[in-house]
Amino acid sequence: MNEPTPNHLEHLAARVTALEEMLTHFERTQSELDEVLRHTQNRIDALEKRLDRLSHDVEKVAAQSAEERSLEDERPPHY
């Protein structure tokens, strides 16, 4: 059986170190991407809620006929 040479062991140690550095970099990147994804999903959720409220308000206004609205409900143009 061939015994590993010191040079061969140093080369393997350097490769393992390089792999560990890459893994650390990938873990950090994944963590950053997870945070961005969480933030983005929170924004999407908030926007969907806002859109639902606005859609509901538009439907409510559209359901009211012109006869049902009184002048008291209308704002003057200067508001």
SEKEGU-230504 format. One record per atom (N, C-alpha, C, O): atom name; x, y, z. Coordinates in pm, whole numbers, plus 32768, in hexadecimal, padded with zeros to 4 digits. Layout:
// SEKEGU-230504
rec atom:CA, east:X, north:Y, up:Z
...
***
This chain:
// SEKEGU-230504
rec atom:N, east:8054, north:7F8B, up:8000
rec atom:CA, east:8000, north:8000, up:8000
rec atom:C, east:8059, north:807C, up:8000
rec atom:O, east:80BF, north:8080, up:8044
rec atom:N, east:8031, north:80DF, up:7FB5
rec atom:CA, east:8080, north:815A, up:7FAB
rec atom:C, east:8062, north:81B4, up:8021
rec atom:O, east:7FEE, north:81CF, up:8040
rec atom:N, east:80C9, north:81E1, up:8062
rec atom:CA, east:80BB, north:823F, up:80D1
rec atom:C, east:80AF, north:82CC, up:8097
rec atom:O, east:80FB, north:82F0, up:803D
rec atom:N, east:8050, north:831C, up:80CB
rec atom:CA, east:8045, north:83A6, up:809A
rec atom:C, east:80C2, north:83F5, up:80BF
rec atom:O, east:80F7, north:83E9, up:812E
rec atom:N, east:80EE, north:8443, up:8062
rec atom:CA, east:8164, north:8496, up:807A
rec atom:C, east:8139, north:8515, up:80C3
rec atom:O, east:80C4, north:853C, up:80BB
rec atom:N, east:8194, north:8556, up:8108
rec atom:CA, east:8173, north:85D3, up:814C
rec atom:C, east:813C, north:863B, up:80EA
rec atom:O, east:80E3, north:8688, up:810D
rec atom:N, east:8172, north:863D, up:8071
rec atom:CA, east:8143, north:869D, up:800D
rec atom:C, east:80B1, north:867E, up:7FE7
rec atom:O, east:8060, north:86D8, up:7FD6
rec atom:N, east:8093, north:85FC, up:7FDA
rec atom:CA, east:800D, north:85D2, up:7FB9
rec atom:C, east:7FAB, north:85F7, up:802A
rec atom:O, east:7F3C, north:8624, up:8010
rec atom:N, east:7FD5, north:85E3, up:80A6
rec atom:CA, east:7F81, north:8606, up:8119
rec atom:C, east:7F6A, north:869C, up:8121
rec atom:O, east:7EFC, north:86C9, up:8142
rec atom:N, east:7FD0, north:86EA, up:8103
rec atom:CA, east:7FC0, north:877C, up:8103
rec atom:C, east:7F5D, north:87A8, up:8098
rec atom:O, east:7F0B, north:8801, up:80AD
rec atom:N, east:7F67, north:8766, up:8024
rec atom:CA, east:7F0B, north:8785, up:7FB7
rec atom:C, east:7E7B, north:8765, up:7FDF
rec atom:O, east:7E20, north:87B4, up:7FC7
rec atom:N, east:7E66, north:86F1, up:801E
rec atom:CA, east:7DE0, north:86CB, up:804B
rec atom:C, east:7DAD, north:872A, up:80B7
rec atom:O, east:7D38, north:8750, up:80B6
rec atom:N, east:7E04, north:8751, up:8113
rec atom:CA, east:7DDD, north:87AF, up:817C
rec atom:C, east:7DB5, north:8835, up:813E
rec atom:O, east:7D55, north:8874, up:816B
rec atom:N, east:7DFD, north:8861, up:80DA
rec atom:CA, east:7DDD, north:88DF, up:8097
rec atom:C, east:7D56, north:88D5, up:8050
rec atom:O, east:7D07, north:8933, up:8051
rec atom:N, east:7D3B, north:8863, up:8013
rec atom:CA, east:7CBA, north:884F, up:7FCF
rec atom:C, east:7C47, north:884E, up:8034
rec atom:O, east:7BDE, north:8888, up:801B
rec atom:N, east:7C5C, north:880D, up:80A6
rec atom:CA, east:7BF4, north:8809, up:810D
rec atom:C, east:7BDB, north:8896, up:8142
rec atom:O, east:7B68, north:88BE, up:8155
rec atom:N, east:7C44, north:88E1, up:8157
rec atom:CA, east:7C36, north:896B, up:8186
rec atom:C, east:7BE9, north:89BE, up:8120
rec atom:O, east:7B91, north:8A0C, up:8145
rec atom:N, east:7C0A, north:89AE, up:80A1
rec atom:CA, east:7BC3, north:89F8, up:8038
rec atom:C, east:7B2F, north:89D2, up:8035
rec atom:O, east:7AD9, north:8A29, up:8024
rec atom:N, east:7B11, north:8952, up:8045
rec atom:CA, east:7A86, north:8926, up:8048
rec atom:C, east:7A3B, north:895E, up:80C1
rec atom:O, east:79C7, north:8987, up:80B6
rec atom:N, east:7A7E, north:8962, up:8134
rec atom:CA, east:7A3F, north:899B, up:81AC
rec atom:C, east:7A22, north:8A2F, up:8198
rec atom:O, east:79BA, north:8A61, up:81C3
rec atom:N, east:7A80, north:8A77, up:8157
rec atom:CA, east:7A6B, north:8B05, up:813D
rec atom:C, east:79F5, north:8B1A, up:80DE
rec atom:O, east:79A3, north:8B74, up:80F1
rec atom:N, east:79ED, north:8AC5, up:8076
rec atom:CA, east:797D, north:8ACF, up:8018
rec atom:C, east:78F9, north:8AB1, up:805F
rec atom:O, east:7896, north:8AF5, up:8047
rec atom:N, east:78F8, north:8A4C, up:80B4
rec atom:CA, east:787F, north:8A28, up:80FD
rec atom:C, east:7852, north:8A9C, up:8157
rec atom:O, east:77DB, north:8ABA, up:815E
rec atom:N, east:78B0, north:8ADB, up:819A
rec atom:CA, east:7890, north:8B4D, up:81F0
rec atom:C, east:7855, north:8BBE, up:819C
rec atom:O, east:77F4, north:8BFE, up:81C5
rec atom:N, east:7890, north:8BD6, up:8129
rec atom:CA, east:785D, north:8C3F, up:80CF
rec atom:C, east:77CF, north:8C1D, up:80A2
rec atom:O, east:7778, north:8C74, up:80A4
rec atom:N, east:77B6, north:8BA0, up:8079
rec atom:CA, east:7732, north:8B76, up:804D
rec atom:C, east:76CB, north:8B7F, up:80BE
rec atom:O, east:7659, north:8BA6, up:80A6
rec atom:N, east:76F3, north:8B5B, up:8136
rec atom:CA, east:7697, north:8B65, up:81A8
rec atom:C, east:7671, north:8BF6, up:81C3
rec atom:O, east:75FD, north:8C14, up:81DF
rec atom:N, east:76D3, north:8C50, up:81BC
rec atom:CA, east:76B9, north:8CDF, up:81D1
rec atom:C, east:765C, north:8D14, up:8163
rec atom:O, east:75FE, north:8D5E, up:817F
rec atom:N, east:7678, north:8CEE, up:80E7
rec atom:CA, east:7625, north:8D19, up:8078
rec atom:C, east:7597, north:8CE5, up:8086
rec atom:O, east:7537, north:8D2E, up:806E
rec atom:N, east:7589, north:8C68, up:80AE
rec atom:CA, east:7504, north:8C2D, up:80C2
rec atom:C, east:74B9, north:8C79, up:8130
rec atom:O, east:7441, north:8C95, up:8122
rec atom:N, east:74FC, north:8C99, up:819A
rec atom:CA, east:74BE, north:8CE3, up:8207
rec atom:C, east:748E, north:8D6C, up:81D7
rec atom:O, east:7420, north:8D97, up:81F9
rec atom:N, east:74E0, north:8DB0, up:818A
rec atom:CA, east:74BB, north:8E33, up:8154
rec atom:C, east:7444, north:8E27, up:80F6
rec atom:O, east:73E9, north:8E7A, up:80FA
rec atom:N, east:7445, north:8DC1, up:80A1
rec atom:CA, east:73D6, north:8DAD, up:8044
rec atom:C, east:7355, north:8D8A, up:808E
rec atom:O, east:72E9, north:8DB6, up:8066
rec atom:N, east:7360, north:8D3B, up:80F8
rec atom:CA, east:72EB, north:8D1B, up:814A
rec atom:C, east:72AE, north:8D9A, up:8185
rec atom:O, east:7234, north:8DAA, up:8187
rec atom:N, east:7302, north:8DF4, up:81B4
rec atom:CA, east:72D3, north:8E71, up:81ED
rec atom:C, east:728D, north:8EC7, up:8183
rec atom:O, east:7224, north:8F01, up:819D
rec atom:N, east:72C7, north:8ECE, up:810D
rec atom:CA, east:728A, north:8F1A, up:80A0
rec atom:C, east:7203, north:8EDC, up:807B
rec atom:O, east:71A1, north:8F23, up:8063
rec atom:N, east:71FF, north:8E58, up:8075
rec atom:CA, east:7183, north:8E13, up:8053
rec atom:C, east:7117, north:8E2B, up:80BD
rec atom:O, east:70A3, north:8E43, up:809A
rec atom:N, east:713C, north:8E26, up:813D
rec atom:CA, east:70DC, north:8E42, up:81A7
rec atom:C, east:70A6, north:8ED1, up:819C
rec atom:O, east:702D, north:8EE8, up:81A8
rec atom:N, east:7100, north:8F2F, up:8186
rec atom:CA, east:70D7, north:8FBB, up:8179
rec atom:C, east:707A, north:8FCD, up:8101
rec atom:O, east:7014, north:9011, up:810A
rec atom:N, east:709D, north:8F8F, up:8092
rec atom:CA, east:704B, north:8F99, up:8019
rec atom:C, east:6FC1, north:8F5C, up:8030
rec atom:O, east:6F5D, north:8F95, up:8006
rec atom:N, east:6FBC, north:8EE8, up:8071
rec atom:CA, east:6F3C, north:8EA8, up:808B
rec atom:C, east:6EE6, north:8EFC, up:80E8
rec atom:O, east:6E6C, north:8F04, up:80D6
rec atom:N, east:6F23, north:8F3B, up:814B
rec atom:CA, east:6ED8, north:8F94, up:81A5
rec atom:C, east:6E9D, north:900A, up:8158
rec atom:O, east:6E2B, north:9031, up:8170
rec atom:N, east:6EEB, north:9042, up:80FC
rec atom:CA, east:6EBA, north:90B1, up:80AA
rec atom:C, east:6E47, north:9082, up:8050
rec atom:O, east:6DE2, north:90C8, up:8042
rec atom:N, east:6E55, north:900D, up:8015
rec atom:CA, east:6DEC, north:8FD7, up:7FBF
rec atom:C, east:6D6C, north:8FC2, up:8011
rec atom:O, east:6D00, north:8FE7, up:7FE4
rec atom:N, east:6D79, north:8F89, up:8088
rec atom:CA, east:6D04, north:8F73, up:80DE
rec atom:C, east:6CC0, north:8FF6, up:80FF
rec atom:O, east:6C45, north:9000, up:80F9
rec atom:N, east:6D0E, north:905C, up:8123
rec atom:CA, east:6CD5, north:90DE, up:8145
rec atom:C, east:6C90, north:911C, up:80CC
rec atom:O, east:6C24, north:9156, up:80D9
rec atom:N, east:6CCD, north:9111, up:8058
rec atom:CA, east:6C91, north:9149, up:7FDF
rec atom:C, east:6C12, north:90FF, up:7FB8
rec atom:O, east:6BB2, north:913D, up:7F89
rec atom:N, east:6C10, north:907B, up:7FCB
rec atom:CA, east:6B96, north:902F, up:7FAE
rec atom:C, east:6B24, north:9058, up:800A
rec atom:O, east:6AB2, north:9065, up:7FDE
rec atom:N, east:6B43, north:906D, up:808A
rec atom:CA, east:6ADB, north:909B, up:80E7
rec atom:C, east:6AA7, north:9124, up:80BE
rec atom:O, east:6A2F, north:913E, up:80BF
rec atom:N, east:6B03, north:917B, up:8099
rec atom:CA, east:6ADC, north:9202, up:806F
rec atom:C, east:6A87, north:91FC, up:7FF1
rec atom:O, east:6A22, north:9242, up:7FE6
rec atom:N, east:6AAF, north:91A9, up:7F92
rec atom:CA, east:6A62, north:9199, up:7F17
rec atom:C, east:69D7, north:9163, up:7F33
rec atom:O, east:6975, north:918F, up:7EF7
rec atom:N, east:69CD, north:9102, up:7F8E
rec atom:CA, east:694B, north:90CB, up:7FB4
rec atom:C, east:68F1, north:9138, up:7FEF
rec atom:O, east:687B, north:9141, up:7FCC
rec atom:N, east:6929, north:918A, up:8047
rec atom:CA, east:68DB, north:91F7, up:8083
rec atom:C, east:68AD, north:925B, up:8018
rec atom:O, east:6839, north:9286, up:8017
rec atom:N, east:6909, north:927F, up:7FBF
rec atom:CA, east:68E5, north:92DE, up:7F55
rec atom:C, east:687D, north:92A3, up:7EF7
rec atom:O, east:6820, north:92E9, up:7ECE
rec atom:N, east:688B, north:9224, up:7ED6
rec atom:CA, east:6829, north:91E2, up:7E7F
rec atom:C, east:67A0, north:91E0, up:7EC1
rec atom:O, east:673A, north:91F8, up:7E81
rec atom:N, east:67A0, north:91C3, up:7F42
rec atom:CA, east:6722, north:91C3, up:7F8C
rec atom:C, east:66E4, north:924E, up:7F8B
rec atom:O, east:666B, north:925C, up:7F76
rec atom:N, east:6734, north:92B4, up:7FA1
rec atom:CA, east:6701, north:933D, up:7FA0
rec atom:C, east:66CA, north:9364, up:7F17
rec atom:O, east:6662, north:93A4, up:7F0E
rec atom:N, east:670F, north:933D, up:7EAD
rec atom:CA, east:66E1, north:935C, up:7E25
rec atom:C, east:665E, north:9315, up:7E09
rec atom:O, east:6601, north:9350, up:7DD2
rec atom:N, east:6655, north:9297, up:7E2F
rec atom:CA, east:65D9, north:924D, up:7E1B
rec atom:C, east:6566, north:928D, up:7E69
rec atom:O, east:64F6, north:9295, up:7E37
rec atom:N, east:6582, north:92B9, up:7EE1
rec atom:CA, east:651D, north:92F9, up:7F35
rec atom:C, east:64EA, north:9379, up:7EF3
rec atom:O, east:6472, north:9392, up:7EEE
rec atom:N, east:6547, north:93CA, up:7EC1
rec atom:CA, east:6521, north:9447, up:7E80
rec atom:C, east:64D6, north:942A, up:7DFE
rec atom:O, east:6473, north:946D, up:7DDF
rec atom:N, east:6504, north:93C8, up:7DB2
rec atom:CA, east:64C3, north:93A7, up:7D34
rec atom:C, east:6436, north:9372, up:7D4A
rec atom:O, east:63DE, north:9384, up:7CF6
rec atom:N, east:6421, north:9330, up:7DBB
rec atom:CA, east:639E, north:92F7, up:7DD8
rec atom:C, east:6337, north:9363, up:7DF9
rec atom:O, east:62BF, north:9351, up:7DE5
rec atom:N, east:6366, north:93D2, up:7E2A
rec atom:CA, east:6309, north:9440, up:7E49
rec atom:C, east:62DC, north:9480, up:7DC6
rec atom:O, east:632E, north:94A3, up:7D72
rec atom:N, east:625C, north:948E, up:7DB8
rec atom:CA, east:622B, north:94CF, up:7D3E
rec atom:C, east:6235, north:9566, up:7D4E
rec atom:O, east:6244, north:9599, up:7DBC
rec atom:N, east:622B, north:95AA, up:7CE0
rec atom:CA, east:6236, north:963C, up:7CE1
rec atom:C, east:61C4, north:9679, up:7D31
rec atom:O, east:61D4, north:96E3, up:7D6F
rec atom:N, east:6150, north:9638, up:7D31
rec atom:CA, east:60DE, north:966E, up:7D7B
rec atom:C, east:60F3, north:9663, up:7E12
rec atom:O, east:60C4, north:96B8, up:7E5E
rec atom:N, east:613A, north:95FD, up:7E3C
rec atom:CA, east:614E, north:95E7, up:7ECB
rec atom:C, east:61AE, north:964B, up:7F07
rec atom:O, east:61AB, north:9666, up:7F7F
rec atom:N, east:6203, north:9683, up:7EB5
rec atom:CA, east:6264, north:96E3, up:7EE8
rec atom:C, east:6222, north:976B, up:7EF6
rec atom:O, east:61D6, north:9797, up:7EA0
rec atom:N, east:6241, north:97AB, up:7F62
rec atom:CA, east:620C, north:9831, up:7F76
rec atom:C, east:627D, north:9895, up:7F65
rec atom:O, east:62F3, north:9871, up:7F61
rec atom:N, east:6258, north:9911, up:7F5C
rec atom:CA, east:62BE, north:9979, up:7F50
rec atom:C, east:6314, north:9981, up:7FCD
rec atom:O, east:6386, north:99AF, up:7FC7
rec atom:N, east:62DE, north:9957, up:803E
rec atom:CA, east:632D, north:9958, up:80BA
rec atom:C, east:63A2, north:98F5, up:80B4
rec atom:O, east:6407, north:9907, up:80F7
rec atom:N, east:6391, north:988C, up:8063
rec atom:CA, east:63FC, north:9828, up:8057
rec atom:C, east:646D, north:9857, up:7FFC
rec atom:O, east:64DD, north:9824, up:8003
rec atom:N, east:6451, north:98B8, up:7FA8
rec atom:CA, east:64B4, north:98E8, up:7F49
rec atom:C, east:6509, north:9955, up:7F89
rec atom:O, east:64D4, north:99AC, up:7FCF
rec atom:N, east:6588, north:9952, up:7F72
rec atom:CA, east:65E1, north:99B9, up:7FA5
rec atom:C, east:65E7, north:9A2C, up:7F40
rec atom:O, east:65E3, north:9A17, up:7EC7
rec atom:N, east:65F0, north:9AA3, up:7F72
rec atom:CA, east:6603, north:9B15, up:7F17
rec atom:C, east:668A, north:9B0A, up:7ECF
rec atom:O, east:66E5, north:9AC9, up:7F03
rec atom:N, east:6697, north:9B46, up:7E5C
rec atom:CA, east:6712, north:9B39, up:7E0E
rec atom:C, east:678E, north:9B6D, up:7E55
rec atom:O, east:67FD, north:9B44, up:7E33
rec atom:N, east:677F, north:9BC5, up:7EB5
rec atom:CA, east:67F5, north:9BFE, up:7EF7
rec atom:C, east:682C, north:9BA4, up:7F64
rec atom:O, east:688E, north:9BCA, up:7FA4
rec atom:N, east:67F2, north:9B30, up:7F7E
rec atom:CA, east:6826, north:9AD5, up:7FE4
rec atom:C, east:688F, north:9A7D, up:7FAD
rec atom:O, east:68C6, north:9A2A, up:7FF5
***
